[in-house]
Amino acid sequence: MAVQQDSGRLPVLFLGHGNPMNAIEENAFTRRLGALGRELPRPRAVLCVSAHWMTQGTWVTHMDHPRTIHDFYGFPQALFDVRYPAPGSPAIADRVRAEVRTPAIGADGSEWGLDHGTWSVLKHMYPDADVPVVQLSLDMSRPSGFHFELGSKLRALREQGVLIVGSGNIVHNLRRIDFNEGAKPFDWAVEFDEWVKKRILERDFASLRDQATATPAGKLSVPTPDHWYPLLYVLGASDPSEELRFEHEGIDHGSISMRCLSLGRTGA
């Protein structure tokens, strides 16, 4: 059972979702997700910013029954068989659109649904699929500052029972991935992951917004911004005075950071 929280404000989460197989595997990462689902206050709804919904303009899912999207290939049939039948919430989608007047957020009633950046983590947090879920897309024509600022405009939703989740990866370089068991993390991946950790601890969000790819380690860790932007939404939606917790750490397959964090948790 989810715990109660003294404050009416829900925390914000960034989850490094990693390999889609995490959706059907039990490991330290998925067990931590399950624990988070039990530890956090039960939300009215989840708003997830996933690395895997890239669009022109910004959109929010606006359907009662979002479909489970299997946006990958080359994996076992068992993964394609997964369905995550969480309800949507047009009412929450309308709240998102009302909070963010600029830019205007489009309402998607049929095109998208829940991609694996969303359902692969929520499947462990809320296995009964009984919490309504809406997704917010990434406008890939916009720079980092836009995404951070949009996150800040979503902050008020936390007072309305909405759990804001960013799902991506701090280090995400598929071209350098090593699928050998026990693959050692690349030095540049460790360097960048630690740099990000330090910047977050110092609440130096400006550097994370503006300087992520200023070093060779940053360029290798963030070759494309899709898995990076969800972190900026979470940081933007947070308050610098809120408690920070690193919920999970590690680097999988040499080049995928599994770092997860929360801001604004209270209690145990």
MOJO-V640607 format. One record per residue. SS is DSSP state (H for helix, E for strand, C for the rest). BURIAL is 1 if it has 24 or more other C-alpha atoms within 12 Angstrom, else 0. Layout:
ss:burial
SS:BURIAL
SS:BURIAL
//
This chain:
ss:burial
C:0
C:0
C:0
C:0
C:0
C:0
C:0
C:0
C:1
C:1
C:1
E:1
E:1
E:1
E:1
E:1
C:1
C:1
C:1
H:1
H:1
H:1
H:1
C:1
C:0
C:0
C:0
H:0
H:1
H:1
H:0
H:1
H:1
H:1
H:1
H:1
H:1
H:0
H:1
C:1
C:1
C:1
C:1
C:1
E:1
E:1
E:1
E:1
E:1
E:1
E:1
E:1
E:1
E:1
E:0
C:0
C:0
C:1
E:1
E:1
E:1
C:1
C:1
C:0
C:1
C:1
E:1
E:1
C:1
C:1
C:1
C:0
C:0
C:0
C:0
C:0
H:0
H:0
H:1
H:0
C:0
C:1
C:1
C:1
C:1
C:1
C:1
C:1
C:1
H:1
H:1
H:1
H:1
H:1
H:1
H:1
H:1
H:0
H:0
C:1
C:0
C:0
C:0
C:0
C:1
E:1
E:1
E:1
C:0
C:0
C:0
C:1
E:1
E:1
C:1
H:1
H:1
H:1
H:1
H:1
H:1
H:1
H:1
H:1
H:1
C:1
C:1
C:0
C:1
C:0
C:1
E:1
E:1
E:1
E:1
E:1
E:1
E:1
E:1
C:1
C:0
C:0
C:0
H:1
H:1
H:1
H:1
H:1
H:1
H:1
H:1
H:1
H:1
C:1
H:1
H:1
H:1
H:1
H:0
H:1
C:1
E:1
E:1
E:1
E:1
E:1
E:1
E:1
C:1
C:1
C:1
E:1
C:1
H:0
H:0
H:0
C:1
C:0
C:0
C:0
C:0
C:0
C:0
C:0
C:1
C:1
H:0
H:1
H:1
H:1
H:1
H:1
H:1
H:1
H:1
H:1
H:1
H:0
H:0
H:1
H:0
C:0
C:0
C:0
H:1
H:0
H:1
H:1
H:1
H:0
C:0
C:1
C:1
C:0
C:0
H:0
H:1
H:1
H:0
H:1
H:1
C:1
C:1
C:1
C:1
H:1
H:1
H:1
H:1
H:1
H:1
H:1
H:1
H:1
H:1
H:1
C:1
C:1
C:1
C:0
C:0
C:0
C:0
E:1
E:1
E:1
E:1
E:1
C:1
C:1
E:1
E:1
C:1
C:1
C:1
E:1
E:1
C:1
C:1
E:1
E:1
E:1
E:1
C:1
C:1
C:0
C:0
C:0
//
